[in-house]
């Protein structure tokens, strides 16, 4: 009996992705508006935030799909601050409560970064330097720089769908 051996010689293309870190102090909706204005795109807030840790942390996300260029733009917050109340009993007459603010990061390797702009291309039409120059021209942005996704330990957190 003859054995048929199939050899699959097709290389699977990984999705081409650009990650830009943005450091600024403005609110997420304001940054999305300024990026839309300076880059000519249409970022809009998604109906639900990114939820991690079983709903304990959530990160705001704005997204825009450019159908003509086969590109998806995602602006996501890197910082999530959650408040919790801890009951403290000092064996005193009155029980007291402490408000504790816990800060978690989407990408813990870059704690100084406030937002990430992730650009998914299917055709490898990256204009990274042009995009960086336009973002750095926004007055409210302190700095923006490119990050190599392959060097991140927590790159799985950048899968939004």
GITAJO-V338959 format. One line per field, one symbol per residue. ss: DSSP state (2 for helix, 1 for strand, 0 for the rest). burial: # if it has 9 or more other ideal C-beta (glycine too) atoms within 8 Angstrom, else .. Layout:
ss=???
burial=???
//
This chain:
ss=00000000000000011111111100022222222222200001100001110000111011111100001111111011111111110000000111111111100000000011111110000002222222220000111111102220002222000
burial=...............#########...#.###.###.##.#.#......###....########.#....##########.#.....................####..#..#########......#..##.###.#.##..#.##.#..#.#...#.#.
//
